[in-house]
Amino acid sequence: MNLSKHLTHTIFKTVSETASELGMSAFVVGGFVRDLILDRPSKDIDFVVLGSGLKLAEETAKKLDVKKVAYYKNFGTAAFVFDGLEIELVGARKESYTRDSRKPIVEDGTLEDDQNRRDFTINALAISLGKSSFGEVVDPFDGLGDLKRKLIRTPLDPDITYSDDPLRMLRAIRFSSQLGFKIETESLKAIERNAERLQIISTERITDELNKIILSPVPSRGFKLLFDTKLLHQFFPEMVNLQGIEKINGKAHKDNFYHTLEVLDNISEYTDDLWLRWAAIMHDIAKPRTKRFKDGIGWTFHGHEEVGARMTAGIFKKLKLPLDAKMRYVQKLVRLHLRPIALVKGNVTDSAIRRLLFEAGDDLEDLMLLCNADITSKNEMKVQKYKRNFTLVSKKLKDVEEKDQVRNFQPPISGKDIMKIFNLEPCKQVGILKNDIKEAILEGEIKNDYNQAYEFMLKRAKELGIET
């Protein structure tokens, strides 16, 4: 196969000519080649050179008038940005590993050595940039065939490949989830055999791969592979604990692991927002902790939304996920995820709607998306009934918001106003009055209006014995 017609960007010609002038052979390698053949966009281009990658990078950058080049002399690698592309040049190398580290011992090597060290056959493809062979694909492991077969396979013995660098196990599942490829049977067995080797990988690297799986088109594909290979057990046992069905007196609860994956897939059809997808993952995370069986009732999970919101902080901390507004957003959606569903089941009052509008604020649409995704059942008629009711609740939310404007509202009388009116210092009574005004608005006793709030405040202050 010759791909020269796709190598029209200046970078390829410049690297080719510069390598020739320096008496070197250069190749495009790895993910860029794979994505080029799959017709997927790619901004990262890796070049392997038989010689000094540092020298080739220096001379290439001069020709392209690139002023800033990062040199990593210990690794024989150089990198720069050109025309929006992330360019990396490295000398061909061979690697060997010690048992307790994924960092290899590196030596200069041939192109064959360099391809041998690649994680998968589809990433071991190279394109020659030599003058007489420009564009020709070098494919020692039938990576082209595996692309056609949609197969993830290691170039060498998978046990060695995965034991040497256990992060490759997560990458295999990530590529499978992103590309919709199958992992070769022997490779899949090797991942399960080596699952505990993941312990030598940093949490940050694990979570980076996990987030890419979460952002794949059908993330359940990746999670099922993580579960089946026991990789998920190594870093996310709380999610593993969702799996399983318990039955007492003929009554069983649903498998909350597979339910969670269904919700995740549902919401992924409508959003690429990583944190909204995380909210789908976390929404039932506390069900194992709150599970109870009651005679005459069956299985209950009371309070799992509140416990789940509290668990979110610990899980985010353990997985080195951000502990900022992103985490609080996920907590908020987990805490509120039953509220719209509860409105579907019963008579919808304006008071309940106003309270949900107030608490959800700007995240209301995301909450509704999560709750809609949470409607799962093998009974299609039941699903359609819930969705019809859900549409009615959505309309009611819109109507009440337009009428009362309580989303993200602040009571028209502030704590400072109350202190000034009643000549009070900061105290418990100020908080009580402020909260009572807010509650009166949410309950529909008064409108979100200064004059009505003022009259209500005076009346309530009198009841509390507060004098003006």
C-alpha positions as CSV (number, residue, x, y, z in Angstrom):
1,M,0.0,0.0,0.0
2,N,1.3,3.5,-0.9
3,L,-0.2,6.5,0.9
4,S,1.8,9.3,-0.7
5,K,-1.3,11.0,-2.0
6,H,-2.3,11.6,1.6
7,L,1.1,13.1,2.6
8,T,0.7,16.5,1.0
9,H,1.2,18.6,4.1
10,T,4.5,20.6,4.1
11,I,5.7,18.7,7.2
12,F,6.1,15.4,5.4
13,K,8.1,16.8,2.5
14,T,10.3,18.8,4.8
15,V,11.1,15.9,7.2
16,S,11.8,13.7,4.1
17,E,14.2,16.1,2.5
18,T,16.0,17.0,5.8
19,A,16.4,13.3,6.7
20,S,17.9,12.7,3.2
21,E,20.3,15.6,3.5
22,L,21.5,14.2,6.9
23,G,21.9,10.7,5.5
24,M,19.0,9.3,7.7
25,S,15.9,7.3,7.0
26,A,12.6,8.7,8.4
27,F,9.2,7.2,8.9
28,V,5.7,8.3,10.0
29,V,4.6,5.8,12.7
30,G,1.8,4.9,15.1
31,G,-1.6,6.4,15.7
32,F,-1.4,8.9,12.8
33,V,-0.9,6.1,10.3
34,R,-3.8,4.1,11.8
35,D,-6.1,7.1,11.8
36,L,-5.1,8.1,8.2
37,I,-6.2,4.7,7.0
38,L,-9.4,4.8,9.1
39,D,-10.1,8.3,7.8
40,R,-10.1,9.7,11.3
41,P,-8.8,13.2,12.1
42,S,-5.5,13.4,13.9
43,K,-3.4,16.3,15.2
44,D,-0.5,14.3,16.5
45,I,2.2,13.1,14.1
46,D,5.1,10.9,15.3
47,F,8.3,10.4,13.2
48,V,10.8,7.7,13.8
49,V,14.3,8.2,12.4
50,L,17.2,5.8,12.0
51,G,19.7,8.2,13.5
52,S,19.4,11.3,15.8
53,G,15.8,12.4,16.3
54,L,17.2,15.5,18.1
55,K,19.3,16.5,15.1
56,L,16.5,15.9,12.6
57,A,14.1,18.0,14.7
58,E,16.6,20.8,14.9
59,E,17.2,21.0,11.2
60,T,13.5,20.5,10.3
61,A,12.5,23.3,12.7
62,K,15.0,25.7,11.0
63,K,13.5,25.0,7.6
64,L,9.9,25.5,8.9
65,D,11.0,28.6,10.8
66,V,9.8,27.1,14.1
67,K,11.4,28.9,17.0
68,K,10.4,26.8,19.9
69,V,11.5,23.1,20.0
70,A,11.4,21.0,23.2
71,Y,14.4,18.6,23.4
72,Y,14.3,15.5,25.7
73,K,17.8,14.3,25.5
74,N,17.4,11.4,27.9
75,F,14.8,9.9,25.6
76,G,16.3,11.1,22.3
77,T,13.0,12.9,21.5
78,A,12.2,16.4,20.3
79,A,8.8,18.0,19.9
80,F,7.3,21.2,18.4
81,V,4.0,22.6,17.2
82,F,3.7,23.5,13.5
83,D,0.5,24.6,11.7
84,G,-1.6,23.4,14.6
85,L,0.0,19.9,14.5
86,E,1.8,18.3,17.4
87,I,5.1,17.0,15.9
88,E,7.4,14.5,17.7
89,L,10.6,13.1,16.3
90,V,12.5,10.3,18.0
91,G,15.3,7.9,17.1
92,A,14.4,4.3,16.5
93,R,14.8,2.3,19.7
94,K,14.4,-1.0,21.4
95,E,13.2,-1.4,24.9
96,S,13.5,-3.8,27.9
97,Y,11.6,-3.7,31.2
98,T,12.1,-4.5,34.8
99,R,9.3,-6.2,36.8
100,D,8.5,-3.2,39.1
101,S,8.3,-0.4,36.5
102,R,6.6,0.4,33.2
103,K,9.5,2.7,32.4
104,P,11.7,0.9,29.8
105,I,15.5,0.6,29.5
106,V,16.0,2.2,26.1
107,E,18.7,1.5,23.5
108,D,19.2,2.6,19.9
109,G,17.6,0.2,17.5
110,T,16.3,-0.5,14.0
111,L,12.8,0.3,12.5
112,E,12.0,-3.4,13.2
113,D,13.0,-2.9,16.9
114,D,10.8,0.1,17.1
115,Q,7.8,-1.6,15.6
116,N,8.3,-4.6,17.9
117,R,7.9,-2.4,21.0
118,R,4.6,-1.0,19.8
119,D,1.4,-1.9,21.8
120,F,-0.8,-3.2,19.0
121,T,-0.4,-4.2,15.4
122,I,-2.7,-1.4,14.2
123,N,-0.3,1.0,15.9
124,A,2.9,-0.6,14.6
125,L,2.3,0.6,11.0
126,A,4.9,2.9,9.5
127,I,5.1,5.0,6.3
128,S,8.4,5.5,4.6
129,L,9.5,9.0,3.8
130,G,12.5,7.9,1.8
131,K,12.9,9.4,-1.7
132,S,12.5,6.1,-3.6
133,S,9.9,4.6,-1.2
134,F,7.9,7.7,-0.2
135,G,4.4,6.8,1.1
136,E,5.0,3.0,1.2
137,V,3.5,1.3,4.2
138,V,5.8,-0.9,6.3
139,D,3.6,-3.5,8.0
140,P,5.4,-6.4,9.6
141,F,2.5,-7.7,11.8
142,D,-0.4,-7.4,9.3
143,G,-1.8,-4.3,11.0
144,L,-3.6,-3.5,7.8
145,G,-5.4,-6.8,8.0
146,D,-6.3,-6.2,11.6
147,L,-7.8,-2.8,10.6
148,K,-10.0,-4.5,8.1
149,R,-10.9,-7.2,10.6
150,K,-11.5,-4.6,13.3
151,L,-9.2,-6.4,15.7
152,I,-7.0,-5.3,18.6
153,R,-3.9,-7.6,18.7
154,T,-0.4,-7.3,20.2
155,P,2.6,-7.6,17.9
156,L,4.3,-10.0,20.3
157,D,3.2,-12.3,23.1
158,P,0.4,-10.5,24.8
159,D,1.5,-11.6,28.3
160,I,4.8,-10.0,27.8
161,T,3.4,-6.9,26.1
162,Y,0.9,-6.3,29.0
163,S,3.2,-7.3,31.8
164,D,5.9,-5.0,30.5
165,D,3.6,-2.0,30.4
166,P,0.2,-2.7,32.1
167,L,-1.2,0.6,30.9
168,R,-1.5,-1.1,27.5
169,M,-4.3,-3.2,28.9
170,L,-6.4,-0.1,29.4
171,R,-5.4,1.2,26.0
172,A,-6.6,-2.0,24.4
173,I,-10.0,-1.6,25.9
174,R,-10.0,2.2,25.1
175,F,-9.3,1.5,21.4
176,S,-11.9,-1.2,21.4
177,S,-14.5,1.2,22.9
178,Q,-13.5,4.1,20.7
179,L,-13.2,2.3,17.4
180,G,-15.7,-0.5,17.9
181,F,-13.0,-3.1,17.4
182,K,-12.9,-6.6,19.0
183,I,-9.9,-7.6,21.2
184,E,-8.3,-10.8,20.1
185,T,-9.3,-13.8,22.3
186,E,-5.7,-14.6,23.5
187,S,-5.1,-10.9,24.2
188,L,-8.2,-10.6,26.2
189,K,-7.3,-13.7,28.3
190,A,-3.8,-12.1,28.9
191,I,-5.4,-8.9,30.2
192,E,-7.3,-10.8,32.8
193,R,-4.2,-12.8,33.8
194,N,-2.2,-9.6,34.2
195,A,-5.0,-7.4,35.7
196,E,-3.2,-7.0,39.1
197,R,-0.1,-5.6,37.3
198,L,-2.1,-2.4,36.9
199,Q,-1.0,-1.6,40.5
200,I,2.3,-0.2,39.2
201,I,0.5,2.4,37.0
202,S,-0.1,5.8,38.4
203,T,-3.7,6.8,39.2
204,E,-3.5,9.8,36.9
205,R,-2.6,7.5,33.8
206,I,-5.4,5.1,34.7
207,T,-8.0,7.9,35.0
208,D,-6.9,9.5,31.8
209,E,-7.6,6.2,29.9
210,L,-10.9,5.7,31.9
211,N,-12.1,9.2,30.8
212,K,-11.4,8.4,27.2
213,I,-13.4,5.2,27.5
214,I,-16.3,7.2,29.1
215,L,-16.1,9.7,26.2
216,S,-16.3,6.9,23.5
217,P,-19.4,6.5,21.4
218,V,-20.8,3.6,23.3
219,P,-19.0,3.6,26.7
220,S,-20.7,0.5,28.0
221,R,-18.6,-1.5,25.6
222,G,-15.4,-0.4,27.4
223,F,-16.9,-0.9,30.9
224,K,-18.1,-4.4,30.2
225,L,-14.5,-5.3,29.0
226,L,-13.1,-3.6,32.1
227,F,-15.4,-5.6,34.3
228,D,-14.9,-9.0,32.5
229,T,-11.1,-8.7,32.6
230,K,-11.1,-7.7,36.3
231,L,-9.4,-4.4,35.5
232,L,-12.3,-2.3,36.9
233,H,-11.8,-4.2,40.2
234,Q,-8.3,-2.8,40.5
235,F,-9.3,0.9,40.6
236,F,-13.1,1.3,40.9
237,P,-14.5,-1.4,43.3
238,E,-17.5,0.8,44.1
239,M,-18.8,0.4,40.6
240,V,-18.0,-3.3,40.6
241,N,-20.2,-3.6,43.7
242,L,-23.2,-2.5,41.7
243,Q,-23.1,-5.8,39.8
244,G,-25.4,-8.7,40.8
245,I,-29.0,-9.5,41.6
246,E,-30.2,-10.6,45.0
247,K,-33.5,-12.5,45.4
248,I,-35.5,-13.0,48.6
249,N,-39.0,-14.4,48.8
250,G,-39.3,-14.4,45.1
251,K,-38.5,-10.7,44.9
252,A,-35.3,-9.5,43.1
253,H,-33.9,-6.1,42.4
254,K,-32.3,-5.1,39.0
255,D,-28.6,-5.5,38.3
256,N,-27.5,-1.9,39.0
257,F,-24.2,-2.3,37.2
258,Y,-25.8,-3.1,33.9
259,H,-28.6,-0.5,34.6
260,T,-25.9,2.1,35.1
261,L,-24.2,1.2,31.8
262,E,-27.6,1.5,30.1
263,V,-28.1,5.0,31.6
264,L,-24.6,5.9,30.5
265,D,-25.2,4.8,26.9
266,N,-28.6,6.6,26.9
267,I,-27.1,9.9,28.0
268,S,-24.1,9.5,25.7
269,E,-26.5,9.7,22.7
270,Y,-27.2,13.3,23.7
271,T,-24.1,14.7,25.2
272,D,-20.3,14.6,25.0
273,D,-19.9,16.4,28.4
274,L,-17.5,14.2,30.4
275,W,-19.0,15.3,33.8
276,L,-22.6,14.7,32.8
277,R,-21.5,11.2,31.8
278,W,-19.8,10.9,35.2
279,A,-23.1,11.8,36.8
280,A,-24.7,8.9,35.0
281,I,-22.0,6.6,36.3
282,M,-22.4,7.9,39.9
283,H,-26.2,8.3,40.1
284,D,-26.8,4.9,41.7
285,I,-23.3,4.3,43.2
286,A,-24.7,4.1,46.8
287,K,-27.3,1.4,46.1
288,P,-25.2,-1.4,47.5
289,R,-24.7,0.6,50.8
290,T,-28.4,1.5,51.1
291,K,-29.9,-1.8,50.0
292,R,-32.5,-3.2,52.4
293,F,-35.2,-5.9,52.1
294,K,-38.6,-5.3,53.8
295,D,-41.4,-7.8,54.0
296,G,-44.4,-6.7,52.1
297,I,-42.4,-4.0,50.3
298,G,-39.4,-5.7,48.7
299,W,-36.1,-4.1,48.0
300,T,-35.5,-0.4,49.0
301,F,-32.6,1.9,48.5
302,H,-33.7,4.8,50.6
303,G,-31.4,7.8,50.7
304,H,-29.0,6.4,48.0
305,E,-29.1,9.8,46.2
306,E,-27.7,11.6,49.3
307,V,-25.2,8.9,50.2
308,G,-24.1,8.8,46.6
309,A,-23.5,12.5,46.5
310,R,-21.3,12.1,49.6
311,M,-19.5,9.1,48.1
312,T,-18.7,11.2,45.0
313,A,-16.1,13.3,46.8
314,G,-14.2,10.2,48.0
315,I,-14.2,8.5,44.7
316,F,-13.1,11.7,42.8
317,K,-10.2,12.1,45.3
318,K,-9.1,8.5,45.0
319,L,-9.2,8.6,41.2
320,K,-7.4,12.0,41.1
321,L,-10.4,13.6,39.4
322,P,-10.9,17.4,40.0
323,L,-12.3,18.3,43.4
324,D,-13.6,21.7,42.2
325,A,-16.9,22.9,40.6
326,K,-16.9,19.8,38.3
327,M,-17.1,17.5,41.3
328,R,-19.8,19.7,42.9
329,Y,-21.8,19.6,39.6
330,V,-21.7,15.8,39.7
331,Q,-22.7,15.7,43.3
332,K,-25.6,18.0,42.7
333,L,-27.0,15.9,39.8
334,V,-26.6,12.7,41.9
335,R,-28.4,14.3,44.8
336,L,-31.3,15.6,42.7
337,H,-31.6,12.7,40.2
338,L,-34.8,11.2,41.8
339,R,-36.6,14.5,42.1
340,P,-38.0,14.8,38.5
341,I,-38.8,11.1,38.6
342,A,-40.8,11.6,41.8
343,L,-42.8,14.4,40.1
344,V,-43.7,12.0,37.3
345,K,-45.1,9.5,39.7
346,G,-47.4,11.8,41.7
347,N,-49.5,14.9,41.3
348,V,-47.2,17.8,40.3
349,T,-47.6,20.9,42.5
350,D,-46.3,24.3,41.7
351,S,-44.5,24.3,45.0
352,A,-42.5,21.1,44.1
353,I,-41.7,22.5,40.7
354,R,-40.5,25.8,42.2
355,R,-38.3,24.0,44.7
356,L,-36.7,21.9,41.9
357,L,-36.1,24.9,39.7
358,F,-34.4,26.7,42.6
359,E,-32.2,23.8,43.6
360,A,-31.2,22.7,40.1
361,G,-30.6,26.3,38.8
362,D,-28.6,26.4,35.6
363,D,-28.1,22.6,35.7
364,L,-31.8,21.9,35.3
365,E,-31.5,20.8,31.6
366,D,-28.6,18.5,32.4
367,L,-30.6,17.0,35.4
368,M,-33.6,16.4,33.1
369,L,-31.3,14.7,30.6
370,L,-29.9,12.4,33.3
371,C,-33.4,11.6,34.6
372,N,-34.7,10.9,31.1
373,A,-31.7,8.5,30.5
374,D,-32.5,6.8,33.8
375,I,-35.9,5.6,32.5
376,T,-34.9,2.0,31.7
377,S,-37.1,-1.1,31.6
378,K,-37.5,-4.3,29.6
379,N,-41.2,-3.3,29.4
380,E,-41.3,-0.9,26.5
381,M,-44.9,0.2,27.3
382,K,-43.7,1.2,30.8
383,V,-40.8,3.2,29.4
384,Q,-43.1,5.0,27.0
385,K,-45.6,5.8,29.8
386,Y,-42.8,7.3,31.9
387,K,-41.5,9.3,29.0
388,R,-44.9,10.8,28.2
389,N,-45.3,11.8,31.9
390,F,-41.8,13.2,31.8
391,T,-42.7,15.4,28.9
392,L,-45.6,16.8,30.9
393,V,-43.2,17.6,33.8
394,S,-40.8,19.3,31.5
395,K,-43.6,21.5,30.2
396,K,-44.8,22.3,33.7
397,L,-41.2,23.3,34.7
398,K,-41.1,25.7,31.7
399,D,-44.5,27.2,32.6
400,V,-43.7,27.7,36.3
401,E,-40.3,29.2,35.5
402,E,-41.8,31.7,33.0
403,K,-44.5,32.6,35.6
404,D,-42.5,32.7,38.9
405,Q,-38.8,33.1,37.7
406,V,-37.4,31.2,40.7
407,R,-34.5,29.5,39.0
408,N,-31.3,30.7,40.7
409,F,-33.3,33.4,42.4
410,Q,-32.1,35.4,45.4
411,P,-34.8,36.5,47.9
412,P,-35.7,40.2,47.2
413,I,-34.7,41.0,50.8
414,S,-31.2,40.2,51.8
415,G,-29.7,39.4,55.2
416,K,-28.1,42.9,55.2
417,D,-31.5,44.4,54.5
418,I,-33.0,42.5,57.5
419,M,-30.2,43.7,59.8
420,K,-30.7,47.3,58.7
421,I,-34.5,47.3,59.0
422,F,-34.6,45.7,62.5
423,N,-31.2,47.2,63.7
424,L,-29.8,43.7,64.3
425,E,-26.2,42.4,64.4
426,P,-25.6,39.1,62.6
427,C,-27.6,36.5,64.5
428,K,-29.8,33.4,64.2
429,Q,-32.9,35.5,63.9
430,V,-31.6,37.1,60.7
431,G,-31.1,33.7,59.1
432,I,-34.5,32.5,60.2
433,L,-36.2,35.5,58.6
434,K,-34.2,35.2,55.4
435,N,-34.9,31.5,55.1
436,D,-38.7,32.0,55.8
437,I,-38.9,34.6,53.0
438,K,-37.3,32.1,50.6
439,E,-39.5,29.3,51.7
440,A,-42.7,31.4,51.4
441,I,-41.7,32.2,47.8
442,L,-41.0,28.6,46.9
443,E,-44.3,27.5,48.5
444,G,-46.2,30.0,46.6
445,E,-47.4,31.9,49.6
446,I,-46.0,35.1,48.2
447,K,-44.6,36.1,44.8
448,N,-40.9,36.8,44.2
449,D,-41.6,40.5,44.8
450,Y,-40.0,43.0,47.2
451,N,-43.3,44.5,48.5
452,Q,-44.9,41.1,49.2
453,A,-41.7,39.9,50.8
454,Y,-41.5,43.0,53.0
455,E,-45.0,42.6,54.3
456,F,-44.4,38.9,54.9
457,M,-41.2,39.7,56.8
458,L,-42.9,42.2,59.1
459,K,-45.6,39.7,59.9
460,R,-43.1,36.9,60.6
461,A,-40.8,39.2,62.6
462,K,-43.7,40.0,64.9
463,E,-44.4,36.3,65.5
464,L,-40.7,35.9,66.4
465,G,-40.8,38.8,68.8
466,I,-38.5,41.0,66.7
467,E,-39.3,44.7,66.9
468,T,-38.5,47.3,64.3
